[in-house]
Amino acid sequence: MPEKKKFETDVIIIGGGVTGTGLARDLAFRGISSIVLEKDTINSGASGRNHGLLHSGARYVSSDPVSALECKKEGDILKKIAPHCIEETNGLYVATRNDKEDYIALFPKLCKKIGIPCEKLTVKQALELEPGLSNKIVAAFRVEDASVDPFHISLENMNQAIEYGARYFNHCRVTKLIIASRAIEKVVAQDLVNKRIFEIKSNIVVNAAGAWAGEIAKLAGIHVDMIYSKGSLLITHNRITSHVINRLRIPSDGDILVPGGTVSIFGTTSIRVDSLEKIRPSIEEIDSLVNQAKAIVPGLENTRYIRAYAGVRPLIGQEGSGQNGSGGDRSVSRGFSLMDHKEHEINNFITITGGKMTTFRLMAQKTADLVAGKINNTAKCRTAVKPLLSKAPSQMTEAGVSFKLWADKGKKDDITMCECEMIYKSQFQQLISWLKENRKSADLNALRIHSRLGKGACQGTFCSQRVTGFMYDENYLKEDEGIYNIKDLLRERFIGQRPVLWGDQLSQAELCEALYCGFYGLELEK
């Protein structure tokens, strides 16, 4: 049996979402070393399965004013430190005849009370700004919502943290917390790729596992009351609007449309689930969302959807918060919860969960403050003023940016490898070289996470074989590695296509099957 690999660090962070990576960045700036452990890949939980909406706070002015104010303040900070990850689209709140008149009248007053800019528009002005809106809307307001690339944000967080000394291990599942003398002495984890077991010693352990925070706490014998609320969303084939569109009502299903690069994202649902296994959108949810969509943007009823996906909101349970209570899970606070488990007689264990992507920096700051206090580090937080910009080529996660980068360099003889997202051979070459130098592998899945490979209309049908062939040409792959790469990518892409297989997207899926199964004989196991 091989010897266990051992590491040491100041802080172990369990969870590679936006909060965990943001915490690693904050700690790194304070001179505190950390290792981030992620059981899957970066942003594989709620951080990579949301609208990509940078909240102005307006959505929560009635249901959760504390979170509304946090969103307002943090959104302003992120626009300053990470403008390259954010598109300042602004947002429209529009009401239909079926929406409550008292809430329509109250909305601007609630925004003003919290300090959230809110401009009343006439219906004519709203339709001039967004011709795709329903001509049956009866009221409209403009707010400072924006669109954010969640993968770009998390990659910049982690890459900048690594530049300051942090380490990141993905596909590493925490299996055991060894406790002695009222402290976690070691964290035991398993590399899910090579099955190797390793141990890490640290002064502090932070549980930033999102919806899985309860599962990690359980390893320490601690109960964290988590509520699992599944939300499903749809991705359109093209960009439907230039503004974020919100339905002017108390938060509900199917009331937000967010433009992101060349596409738009519509959702979401809120369904209580008991398990975190196989979180996928259902056909019933998709039918319901499409039915809701046409009330504010009629074109959403017949547009092409290339993909659906689902995530789980990491909500903290509280007395009286039940699925059948007033507002259901949407009435549960979107604020975050920071828990020092010294009250559970474990002095070096902290849990940070809840919150929203918009407030991740604040969550990381509060957690880092607690960590620093425990180890007598007096350095101040710098994340609100230091630009969130690493040296890594992570900008290729942003839709449309690959073509701009190519055009700026003027490489007219370059070859297009991904036609949907306009990614060129030279860009993949640069990204693969960087991954080989800075990460353990440069497989197709790693390229998907660090770029927009497979995220366009063909969902990997053509680009996967082109890029795989190129990787063989450059000796990045050997033997039958490419076959497993393609299978993994197409299997992952098909999970999201399954609920939207009608019309053009069904034709696309049939073409993919004909090409890979009929022509190449590459059957995919279930």
C-alpha positions as CSV (number, residue, x, y, z in Angstrom):
1,M,0.0,0.0,0.0
2,P,1.5,3.4,-1.0
3,E,2.5,5.8,1.7
4,K,0.1,8.6,2.5
5,K,1.1,11.9,1.1
6,K,1.3,14.7,3.7
7,F,1.0,18.5,3.5
8,E,1.0,21.4,6.0
9,T,-0.6,24.8,5.7
10,D,-2.0,27.6,7.8
11,V,-5.6,27.1,6.7
12,I,-7.5,24.4,4.9
13,I,-10.5,25.6,2.8
14,I,-13.0,22.9,1.9
15,G,-14.9,24.0,-1.2
16,G,-13.8,25.5,-4.5
17,G,-16.7,27.8,-5.2
18,V,-16.7,31.6,-5.3
19,T,-16.6,31.9,-1.5
20,G,-13.8,29.3,-1.0
21,T,-11.7,30.8,-3.7
22,G,-12.4,34.3,-2.5
23,L,-11.3,33.4,1.0
24,A,-8.1,31.9,-0.4
25,R,-7.4,35.3,-2.1
26,D,-8.2,37.3,1.0
27,L,-5.9,35.1,3.2
28,A,-3.1,35.2,0.6
29,F,-3.1,39.0,0.7
30,R,-2.7,38.8,4.5
31,G,0.3,36.4,4.3
32,I,-1.7,33.4,5.4
33,S,-1.1,30.2,3.5
34,S,-4.0,28.0,2.4
35,I,-4.9,24.8,0.6
36,V,-8.3,24.7,-1.2
37,L,-9.9,21.2,-1.5
38,E,-12.6,20.8,-4.1
39,K,-14.3,17.4,-4.6
40,D,-15.1,18.2,-8.2
41,T,-13.9,21.2,-10.2
42,I,-14.0,24.9,-9.6
43,N,-17.6,26.3,-9.3
44,S,-19.2,22.9,-9.6
45,G,-21.8,23.8,-7.0
46,A,-24.1,26.8,-6.8
47,S,-21.3,29.2,-7.8
48,G,-21.4,27.9,-11.4
49,R,-25.1,27.1,-11.5
50,N,-26.8,30.5,-11.2
51,H,-28.1,33.3,-13.4
52,G,-24.8,35.2,-13.4
53,L,-26.7,38.2,-12.0
54,L,-24.8,40.8,-10.1
55,H,-27.7,42.0,-7.9
56,S,-28.4,45.7,-7.4
57,G,-30.3,44.5,-4.3
58,A,-33.7,45.5,-5.7
59,R,-34.9,41.9,-5.7
60,Y,-34.8,41.6,-2.0
61,V,-36.0,45.1,-0.9
62,S,-39.2,43.6,0.4
63,S,-38.3,40.0,1.4
64,D,-34.8,40.5,2.8
65,P,-33.7,44.2,3.2
66,V,-30.4,43.2,5.0
67,S,-29.4,41.1,2.0
68,A,-30.6,43.9,-0.3
69,L,-28.2,46.4,1.3
70,E,-25.3,43.9,1.2
71,C,-25.9,43.2,-2.5
72,K,-25.9,47.0,-3.2
73,K,-22.6,47.7,-1.4
74,E,-20.8,44.6,-2.7
75,G,-22.0,45.0,-6.2
76,D,-20.5,48.5,-6.3
77,I,-17.2,47.1,-5.0
78,L,-17.0,44.3,-7.6
79,K,-17.7,46.7,-10.4
80,K,-14.6,48.6,-9.3
81,I,-12.2,45.7,-8.7
82,A,-13.3,43.3,-11.4
83,P,-14.8,45.3,-14.3
84,H,-13.4,42.8,-16.8
85,C,-15.7,40.1,-15.3
86,I,-18.8,42.3,-15.3
87,E,-21.1,43.8,-17.9
88,E,-23.0,46.8,-16.6
89,T,-26.3,46.0,-18.4
90,N,-28.6,47.8,-15.9
91,G,-31.9,46.1,-15.2
92,L,-35.6,46.6,-15.7
93,Y,-38.3,45.6,-13.3
94,V,-41.6,45.3,-15.3
95,A,-45.1,44.4,-14.1
96,T,-48.0,42.8,-15.9
97,R,-51.7,43.2,-15.3
98,N,-51.7,40.1,-13.1
99,D,-49.1,41.6,-10.7
100,K,-50.1,43.2,-7.5
101,E,-50.7,47.0,-7.7
102,D,-49.8,47.5,-4.0
103,Y,-46.3,46.0,-4.6
104,I,-45.8,48.0,-7.8
105,A,-46.5,51.2,-5.8
106,L,-44.3,50.1,-2.8
107,F,-41.3,49.0,-4.8
108,P,-39.6,52.4,-5.5
109,K,-40.2,53.5,-1.9
110,L,-38.5,50.3,-0.6
111,C,-35.6,50.9,-2.9
112,K,-35.2,54.5,-1.8
113,K,-35.3,53.5,1.9
114,I,-32.3,51.2,1.4
115,G,-30.5,53.5,-0.9
116,I,-30.8,51.5,-4.1
117,P,-31.2,53.8,-7.2
118,C,-34.5,53.2,-8.9
119,E,-35.8,55.2,-11.9
120,K,-39.5,55.1,-12.9
121,L,-40.0,54.6,-16.6
122,T,-43.1,54.9,-18.8
123,V,-44.2,51.8,-20.6
124,K,-43.2,53.5,-23.8
125,Q,-39.7,54.2,-22.6
126,A,-39.3,50.6,-21.4
127,L,-40.4,49.2,-24.8
128,E,-38.0,51.6,-26.6
129,L,-35.2,50.2,-24.4
130,E,-36.3,46.6,-24.9
131,P,-38.5,46.0,-27.9
132,G,-38.8,42.3,-26.9
133,L,-40.8,43.1,-23.8
134,S,-44.5,42.3,-23.8
135,N,-46.6,45.2,-24.9
136,K,-49.0,44.3,-22.1
137,I,-46.7,45.5,-19.3
138,V,-48.2,48.2,-17.1
139,A,-45.2,49.5,-15.1
140,A,-41.4,49.6,-15.4
141,F,-38.4,50.8,-13.3
142,R,-34.7,50.8,-14.1
143,V,-32.1,49.7,-11.5
144,E,-28.4,49.0,-11.5
145,D,-28.4,45.2,-12.0
146,A,-25.5,43.8,-14.0
147,S,-24.3,40.5,-15.6
148,V,-21.2,38.7,-14.1
149,D,-19.3,35.7,-15.4
150,P,-19.1,33.5,-12.3
151,F,-16.4,31.2,-13.7
152,H,-14.2,34.2,-14.6
153,I,-14.6,35.6,-11.0
154,S,-13.7,32.3,-9.3
155,L,-10.8,31.6,-11.6
156,E,-9.4,35.0,-11.0
157,N,-9.9,34.5,-7.3
158,M,-8.0,31.2,-7.2
159,N,-5.3,32.1,-9.7
160,Q,-4.5,35.4,-7.9
161,A,-4.4,33.5,-4.6
162,I,-2.0,30.9,-6.1
163,E,0.2,33.7,-7.3
164,Y,0.5,34.7,-3.6
165,G,1.2,31.2,-2.4
166,A,-2.1,29.4,-2.1
167,R,-2.6,25.8,-3.4
168,Y,-5.6,24.3,-5.1
169,F,-6.5,20.6,-5.3
170,N,-9.5,19.6,-7.3
171,H,-11.1,16.2,-7.5
172,C,-10.2,15.7,-3.9
173,R,-12.9,14.6,-1.5
174,V,-12.6,15.2,2.2
175,T,-13.3,11.8,3.9
176,K,-12.3,12.3,7.5
177,L,-11.6,15.0,10.1
178,I,-9.2,13.7,12.8
179,I,-10.0,15.5,16.1
180,A,-7.9,15.7,19.2
181,S,-7.7,18.1,22.1
182,R,-10.8,20.2,20.9
183,A,-9.2,20.8,17.5
184,I,-9.1,19.3,14.0
185,E,-5.6,17.8,14.0
186,K,-5.6,16.5,10.4
187,V,-7.9,16.5,7.3
188,V,-7.9,13.3,5.4
189,A,-8.8,13.5,1.7
190,Q,-8.8,11.2,-1.4
191,D,-7.7,12.2,-4.9
192,L,-10.7,10.8,-6.9
193,V,-8.6,10.5,-10.0
194,N,-5.7,8.3,-8.8
195,K,-7.4,7.2,-5.5
196,R,-4.4,8.3,-3.4
197,I,-5.1,9.2,0.2
198,F,-3.4,12.2,1.7
199,E,-3.4,14.1,5.0
200,I,-3.1,17.8,5.6
201,K,-2.2,19.5,8.9
202,S,-3.3,23.1,9.5
203,N,-4.0,25.6,12.2
204,I,-7.6,26.3,11.0
205,V,-10.1,24.4,8.9
206,V,-12.8,26.4,7.0
207,N,-15.9,24.7,5.7
208,A,-16.9,26.6,2.6
209,A,-18.7,23.7,0.9
210,G,-21.9,25.6,0.1
211,A,-24.9,23.2,0.0
212,W,-22.5,20.4,1.2
213,A,-21.5,22.4,4.3
214,G,-23.8,20.2,6.4
215,E,-22.1,17.1,5.1
216,I,-18.6,18.4,6.0
217,A,-19.8,19.5,9.5
218,K,-21.2,16.1,10.1
219,L,-17.6,14.7,9.8
220,A,-16.8,16.7,12.9
221,G,-20.0,15.5,14.7
222,I,-21.7,18.9,14.2
223,H,-25.2,19.5,12.9
224,V,-25.7,22.4,10.5
225,D,-29.3,22.8,9.6
226,M,-29.2,23.2,5.8
227,I,-32.2,23.7,3.5
228,Y,-31.7,22.3,0.0
229,S,-33.6,24.5,-2.6
230,K,-33.1,23.4,-6.2
231,G,-33.2,26.0,-8.9
232,S,-33.3,25.2,-12.6
233,L,-32.4,27.6,-15.4
234,L,-32.5,27.8,-19.2
235,I,-29.8,29.1,-21.7
236,T,-31.1,30.6,-24.9
237,H,-29.4,30.2,-28.3
238,N,-28.8,34.0,-28.7
239,R,-29.0,37.1,-26.6
240,I,-32.6,38.2,-26.1
241,T,-32.3,41.5,-24.3
242,S,-29.6,44.0,-23.4
243,H,-30.9,44.7,-19.9
244,V,-31.5,42.2,-17.0
245,I,-35.3,41.8,-17.0
246,N,-37.0,41.2,-13.7
247,R,-40.7,40.7,-13.1
248,L,-42.0,43.2,-10.7
249,R,-43.4,41.0,-7.9
250,I,-42.3,39.2,-4.8
251,P,-39.5,36.8,-5.8
252,S,-41.0,33.8,-7.5
253,D,-40.4,31.2,-10.2
254,G,-39.5,32.2,-13.8
255,D,-39.1,36.0,-13.2
256,I,-35.5,36.8,-14.2
257,L,-33.8,37.0,-17.6
258,V,-30.1,37.8,-17.6
259,P,-28.1,38.6,-20.7
260,G,-24.6,37.2,-20.6
261,G,-22.3,37.7,-23.5
262,T,-23.9,36.2,-26.6
263,V,-26.7,34.3,-24.7
264,S,-29.4,34.9,-22.1
265,I,-30.2,32.9,-19.0
266,F,-33.8,32.5,-17.8
267,G,-35.1,31.1,-14.5
268,T,-35.4,30.0,-11.9
269,T,-37.4,27.5,-9.9
270,S,-37.4,26.8,-6.1
271,I,-38.0,23.2,-5.2
272,R,-37.1,21.6,-1.9
273,V,-35.0,18.5,-2.3
274,D,-33.7,16.0,0.3
275,S,-30.5,14.9,-1.4
276,L,-27.6,16.5,-3.2
277,E,-27.2,13.6,-5.6
278,K,-28.2,13.9,-9.2
279,I,-29.4,17.5,-9.1
280,R,-30.8,18.0,-12.6
281,P,-33.6,20.1,-14.2
282,S,-36.8,18.2,-14.8
283,I,-39.0,18.5,-17.9
284,E,-41.8,19.7,-15.8
285,E,-39.7,22.5,-14.4
286,I,-38.7,23.5,-18.0
287,D,-42.3,23.5,-19.2
288,S,-43.3,25.7,-16.2
289,L,-40.4,28.2,-16.8
290,V,-41.2,28.6,-20.5
291,N,-44.9,29.1,-19.7
292,Q,-43.9,31.8,-17.2
293,A,-41.4,33.5,-19.6
294,K,-43.9,34.6,-22.2
295,A,-45.7,36.9,-19.7
296,I,-42.8,39.4,-19.8
297,V,-40.8,38.5,-22.9
298,P,-43.1,36.7,-25.4
299,G,-40.3,35.6,-27.6
300,L,-39.0,33.2,-24.9
301,E,-41.9,30.9,-25.7
302,N,-40.6,29.9,-29.1
303,T,-36.9,30.7,-28.9
304,R,-34.2,27.9,-29.1
305,Y,-32.9,26.8,-25.8
306,I,-29.5,25.1,-26.0
307,R,-29.2,23.9,-22.5
308,A,-30.8,23.7,-19.0
309,Y,-29.0,23.3,-15.7
310,A,-29.8,23.2,-12.0
311,G,-28.1,24.1,-8.8
312,V,-28.8,24.0,-5.1
313,R,-29.1,27.1,-3.0
314,P,-27.2,26.7,0.3
315,L,-29.8,28.1,2.6
316,I,-29.6,28.0,6.4
317,G,-32.6,26.6,8.3
318,Q,-34.3,28.7,10.8
319,E,-37.3,28.2,13.0
320,G,-40.5,28.5,11.1
321,S,-38.8,28.3,7.7
322,G,-40.7,25.5,6.0
323,Q,-41.7,24.6,2.5
324,N,-45.3,25.2,3.4
325,G,-44.6,28.4,5.3
326,S,-45.3,31.9,3.9
327,G,-43.3,32.2,0.7
328,G,-41.8,28.7,1.0
329,D,-38.0,28.5,0.6
330,R,-37.9,31.9,-1.1
331,S,-38.8,33.4,2.3
332,V,-35.6,32.0,3.8
333,S,-33.0,34.7,4.2
334,R,-30.4,35.1,1.4
335,G,-27.9,36.4,4.1
336,F,-24.9,34.3,5.0
337,S,-24.0,32.5,8.2
338,L,-20.5,32.5,9.7
339,M,-20.2,29.8,12.4
340,D,-17.3,29.5,14.9
341,H,-17.5,25.9,16.0
342,K,-15.7,26.6,19.3
343,E,-19.2,26.6,20.7
344,H,-19.2,22.9,19.6
345,E,-15.9,22.4,21.4
346,I,-13.8,22.4,18.2
347,N,-11.7,25.6,18.4
348,N,-10.2,25.7,15.0
349,F,-13.2,24.8,12.8
350,I,-15.3,27.5,11.0
351,T,-18.3,27.2,8.6
352,I,-19.3,29.9,6.1
353,T,-22.3,29.2,4.0
354,G,-25.5,30.8,2.6
355,G,-25.3,34.2,1.0
356,K,-25.1,35.0,-2.7
357,M,-22.5,35.2,-5.4
358,T,-22.8,39.0,-5.3
359,T,-21.8,39.0,-1.6
360,F,-18.9,36.4,-1.8
361,R,-16.2,39.0,-1.1
362,L,-17.9,40.2,2.1
363,M,-18.4,36.6,3.2
364,A,-14.7,35.9,2.5
365,Q,-13.6,39.0,4.4
366,K,-15.7,38.2,7.5
367,T,-14.3,34.6,7.5
368,A,-10.7,35.8,7.0
369,D,-11.1,38.3,9.9
370,L,-12.2,35.4,12.1
371,V,-9.3,33.2,10.9
372,A,-6.7,36.0,11.4
373,G,-7.9,36.6,14.9
374,K,-7.5,33.0,15.8
375,I,-3.8,32.9,14.6
376,N,-2.9,36.5,15.8
377,N,-2.5,37.9,12.3
378,T,-3.1,41.6,12.3
379,A,-3.1,42.3,8.6
380,K,-6.1,44.1,7.2
381,C,-8.4,43.0,4.4
382,R,-7.3,44.3,1.0
383,T,-9.8,42.6,-1.3
384,A,-12.1,45.6,-1.6
385,V,-9.4,47.8,-3.1
386,K,-6.9,45.5,-4.9
387,P,-7.9,44.7,-8.5
388,L,-9.2,41.1,-8.9
389,L,-6.9,40.4,-11.8
390,S,-4.5,37.4,-12.2
391,K,-1.9,36.6,-14.8
392,A,-3.8,33.5,-16.0
393,P,-5.6,33.4,-19.4
394,S,-9.0,33.1,-17.7
395,Q,-10.6,35.9,-19.8
396,M,-11.6,33.2,-22.3
397,T,-14.5,32.2,-20.1
398,E,-16.2,35.3,-21.3
399,A,-18.5,35.0,-24.3
400,G,-17.2,36.8,-27.4
401,V,-13.8,37.7,-25.9
402,S,-11.9,35.0,-27.9
403,F,-12.7,36.6,-31.2
404,K,-11.7,40.1,-29.9
405,L,-8.4,38.8,-28.7
406,W,-7.8,37.1,-32.1
407,A,-8.8,40.2,-34.0
408,D,-6.5,42.4,-31.9
409,K,-3.5,40.2,-32.7
410,G,-4.3,40.0,-36.4
411,K,-3.4,36.3,-36.9
412,K,-5.3,36.0,-40.2
413,D,-3.9,32.5,-40.9
414,D,-5.1,31.1,-37.5
415,I,-7.5,28.2,-37.6
416,T,-11.0,28.3,-35.9
417,M,-11.3,25.3,-33.6
418,C,-14.6,26.2,-32.0
419,E,-16.9,28.0,-34.4
420,C,-19.8,28.7,-32.0
421,E,-17.6,30.6,-29.6
422,M,-15.0,31.7,-32.2
423,I,-12.0,30.2,-30.3
424,Y,-8.8,29.8,-32.4
425,K,-6.0,27.2,-32.4
426,S,-3.4,29.7,-31.1
427,Q,-5.7,30.4,-28.1
428,F,-6.1,26.8,-27.2
429,Q,-2.4,26.3,-27.6
430,Q,-1.7,29.2,-25.1
431,L,-4.3,27.8,-22.7
432,I,-3.1,24.2,-22.9
433,S,0.5,25.3,-22.3
434,W,-0.6,27.3,-19.3
435,L,-2.6,24.4,-17.9
436,K,0.3,22.0,-18.3
437,E,2.6,24.4,-16.5
438,N,0.2,25.4,-13.7
439,R,-2.2,22.5,-13.3
440,K,-2.1,18.7,-13.3
441,S,-3.7,18.2,-16.7
442,A,-5.0,19.9,-19.8
443,D,-7.9,17.6,-20.8
444,L,-11.1,18.7,-22.6
445,N,-12.9,19.3,-19.3
446,A,-10.2,21.6,-18.1
447,L,-10.4,23.5,-21.4
448,R,-14.2,23.7,-21.0
449,I,-13.8,25.3,-17.5
450,H,-11.1,27.8,-18.6
451,S,-12.8,28.8,-21.9
452,R,-16.1,28.5,-23.7
453,L,-15.3,25.2,-25.4
454,G,-18.6,23.2,-25.9
455,K,-20.8,26.0,-24.5
456,G,-22.2,27.2,-27.9
457,A,-25.1,25.9,-30.0
458,C,-23.4,22.7,-31.1
459,Q,-22.7,21.8,-27.4
460,G,-19.3,20.1,-28.3
461,T,-20.4,18.3,-31.5
462,F,-17.7,19.7,-33.7
463,C,-15.2,21.4,-31.4
464,S,-14.6,18.4,-29.2
465,Q,-13.1,16.3,-32.1
466,R,-11.2,19.2,-33.5
467,V,-9.5,20.2,-30.2
468,T,-8.9,16.5,-29.4
469,G,-7.1,16.0,-32.7
470,F,-5.1,19.1,-32.1
471,M,-4.0,17.9,-28.6
472,Y,-2.8,14.7,-30.2
473,D,-0.9,16.7,-32.8
474,E,0.8,18.6,-30.0
475,N,1.5,15.5,-27.9
476,Y,-0.8,16.7,-25.2
477,L,-2.7,13.4,-25.4
478,K,-1.6,9.8,-26.0
479,E,-3.1,6.4,-26.7
480,D,-6.9,6.3,-26.1
481,E,-7.0,9.4,-23.7
482,G,-8.8,11.4,-26.4
483,I,-11.7,8.9,-26.5
484,Y,-12.3,9.2,-22.8
485,N,-12.0,13.0,-23.1
486,I,-14.7,13.2,-25.7
487,K,-17.0,10.8,-23.9
488,D,-16.7,12.8,-20.7
489,L,-17.4,16.1,-22.4
490,L,-20.3,14.9,-24.5
491,R,-21.9,13.1,-21.6
492,E,-21.7,16.2,-19.4
493,R,-23.1,18.4,-22.2
494,F,-26.0,15.9,-22.9
495,I,-27.2,16.1,-19.2
496,G,-28.0,19.7,-19.8
497,Q,-29.6,19.2,-23.2
498,R,-31.9,16.4,-22.2
499,P,-34.7,18.7,-20.9
500,V,-34.7,21.0,-24.0
501,L,-34.8,18.4,-26.7
502,W,-37.3,19.9,-29.1
503,G,-37.1,21.8,-32.4
504,D,-33.6,22.9,-33.4
505,Q,-31.9,21.6,-30.3
506,L,-33.3,18.1,-30.9
507,S,-32.0,18.2,-34.5
508,Q,-28.6,19.2,-33.1
509,A,-28.6,16.3,-30.6
510,E,-29.5,13.8,-33.4
511,L,-26.7,15.1,-35.5
512,C,-24.3,14.6,-32.6
513,E,-25.5,11.1,-32.1
514,A,-25.2,10.3,-35.8
515,L,-21.7,11.6,-35.9
516,Y,-20.3,10.0,-32.9
517,C,-22.3,6.8,-32.6
518,G,-23.2,6.2,-36.2
519,F,-20.0,7.4,-38.0
520,Y,-17.3,7.0,-35.3
521,G,-19.0,4.0,-33.5
522,L,-18.4,5.8,-30.2
523,E,-21.3,4.5,-28.0
524,L,-21.7,6.4,-24.7
525,E,-22.3,4.4,-21.6
526,K,-25.3,5.4,-19.5
